[in-house]
Amino acid sequence: MNAVEHPMNKTNIRYFYLIWFGQLVSQIGSGLTGFAMAVWVYQTTGSVTQFSLITLATTLPGVLLSPIAGVLVDRWDRRWVLLLSDTGAALCTLTIAVLLYNDALSLWSIVLLLSISSSCRSLQMPAYSASVPLLVPKDKLGNYNGIRQLAVALPRVAAPALAGLLVETIEMWGVVFIDFVTFLIAVVTLLMVRIPRPESATAKEKEKSSILQEALEAWRFLRSQSALMAIVGFFSTTYFTIGLVNVCGPALILSFTSAASLGGALSLSGVGFVAGSLCMAVWGGPKLRIHGVLGFTVLFSLGVLLGGIYPSIVLILIAMVLITFSAPLIFGCSEALWQAKVPVEMQGRVFALKNMVTRLAMPIAYVVAGPLADQVFEPLMRVGGPLAGTVGQVIGTGPGRGIGLMLILFGTLPILAAALAWLNPKIRNFERDIPDAIPEPAGAVAAS
């Protein structure tokens, strides 16, 4: 079709909500599987290092494939990219459920299947992010990104407690099968929508540029925007800390309480994520979104530090609320910032490249977190260990206290990165210095 469709079209906004609903349901299912897999690994191996391997498999393949995925997002109809991503992930989930049912699941089969699922998911993030500016008004990008964050936040409230209950009633294979059903719901909602295509996307297809050439075009764009490159570096530090929290957080809680308590704590802490997402959806973030990114990063870091201080479920709950409240505000402001500054026909590639560079810090954290916890920090903080008489007098000794010390030390990194970013005028003032890439109104060619 050649009809021009404006992003403020009410039909497009309805499409946004349909996609959002499907992804919300899918995220709930993924939360059930994530909790079930964490419990399975800990109960089977009792090792933070083994859990790090599982977490790595869910991240690294998708990160490495991001440049190719970004090119495909800009070349193809973004709805079909999302459909391909969800379908591939659903088949991997179904396979895990079958293996669990037949008592044939192993650590390496989980690693393989989650790696394939991660590869499929590498298409989803840039496709979803790059679709938002084509469906909603430019001046409401912050609000709609807050609504997107709700699809991540609400499952954090419901999924862990629900999973803890379901694991006891329908067993783990049943929990994972529910995840497969939620993927099917997401696929159905995608079949009901159309996502407009940027005008230049069809012209780019006619040029028949190679995947490498188009990926390099995104790299050249980023290099030409030194402030955006600096922000990428800043987020790498934040993602490294997130990676440590993802691996060490559940292990820290399980070191002094039960899996049921872990599920309840994760659900209650999800209230912070919902509150932050609602705040972003209603508020839309500060006028200069870089202020929101840097300011809420400091709040996030304070939560990480607090979580390591003492083995108290109440204290950890407060820390998790701080972390989860600030996260949607950080990423909502960041997404709106990038969506406004990057040309819409390049957003798939640029977002994928940005995701690759920043998220590489997470696999690095996954690789180092387990060995550091198991072989360095936990021995240092055991009863009678080298630091028992010094640091141990402040934060305690015994199981989990080494992980607590790790969170305290590495939680300072985002604060330092935010301070350095604020002192850099190219980052602090770049929203004023760099014009928006999306004009008003922004035309798009409807997908056929």
Secondary structure, DSSP 4 states (H G I P E B T S, - for coil): ---B--TT-HHHHHHHHHHHHHHHHHHHHHHHHHHHHHHHHHHHH--HHHHHHHHHHTTHHHHHTHHHHHHHHHHS-HHHHHHHHHHHHHHHHHHHHHHHHTT---HHHHHHHHHHHHHHHHHHHHHHHHHHHHHS-GGGHHHHHHHHHHHHHHHHHHHHHHHHHHHHHTHHHHHHHHHHHHHHHHHHHHHT----B-HHHHHHHHHT--HHHHHHHHHHHHHH-HHHHHHHHHHHHHHHHHHHHHHHHHHHHHTTS-HHHHHHHHHHHHHHHHHHHHHHHHH---SSHHHHHHHHHHHHHHHHHHHTT---HHHHHHHHHHHHHHHHHHHHHHHHHHHHHS-GGGHHHHHHHHHHHHHTHHHHHHHHHHHIIIIIIHHHHSTTSTTTTTTHHHH--STTHHHHHHHHHHTHHHHHHHHHHHH-HHHHTHHHHS--SS-SS---BPP-
